[in-house]
Amino acid sequence: MRRTAFFVSGRTGITVEILGHSLLSQFEDVTFNRIVLPFVDTLEKAEEVALQIRRQALIDGCRPLVFSTIANLEIRAKIQVPDAQSFDFFAQFIGPLEEELGVQSSHTIGRSHEISNFEEYNNRINAVNFSLNHDDGVMPRDLAEADLILVGVSRSGKTPTCLYMALQFGIKAANYPLTPEDFGQHTLPRLLLPYRNKLFGLTIDPERLRQIRQERKPDSRYCQLDTCQFEVAEAEALMRQVGVPYLNTTRMSIEELATTIMHKTGLTRRAY
């Protein structure tokens, strides 16, 4: 089965796409043709969207699904055509919230992704810059500013996890690679010793690590299976010995990793 799903928003479309995707992901036997239509903020644009939806219904021979977050009531009404099944998240939730809170909402578009709170926005930008500057042990002199330091062997998922946590949560996350030079000491690298309480480890199955390293440096000693097995085993042993908690990244998404780390460390997000 194949269906078309529209994601319509008065601003960036990020919120409606995430919410809609969360719902559609529950229908594994259906293939969705996803069409994102951001910045639908005038009646003229809404009419164009309505026309596009009607055309798609004729092409598909069935009703498209239309997910939207439209604050303006007139624009919302324009895109709710009988040729489609519409799901407007604002219409679904704003009314009950207004009734419960006893106040009217502002019906302002784009509030969740605008720069309305400069402190939160600066937290996000500063965290991203920090994570970029502290990738793979670079610029270790100001690690004291880090909220979190991820450790693990090379290509175990440290960099993308740090950047996701910075961008989504405003967390200053650095990462430090554990190399064969670190394994014979049976203690943390000297650089990390003052920051023991900020450390969290990532590990990975050796076979998956071999595949990732093969793509980066094909047919090198770096990607040999026995190298990967040795490094993973030694890194896990070191983390257990010094009491650094760790997660296996092999079958976890970046989102799952970041959220689990936030939960286990008790860190609080600084950006939304």
Buried (B, 14 or more C-beta within 10 A) or exposed (E): EEBBBBBBBBBBBBBBBEBBBEEBEEEEEEEBEBBBBBBBBBEEBBBBBBEBBBEBBEEEEBBBBBBBBBBBEEBBBBBBBEBBBBBBBBBEEBEEEEEEEEEEBEEEBBEEEEEEEEEBBBBBBBBBEBBBEBBEBEEBEEBEEBBBBBBBBBBBBBBEBBBBBBBBBBBBBBBBBBBEEBBEEEEBBEEBEEBEEBBBBBBBBBEBBBBBBBEEEEEEEBBBBEBBBBBBBBBBEBBEEBEBEBBBBBEBEBEEBBBEBBEEBEBEBBBE
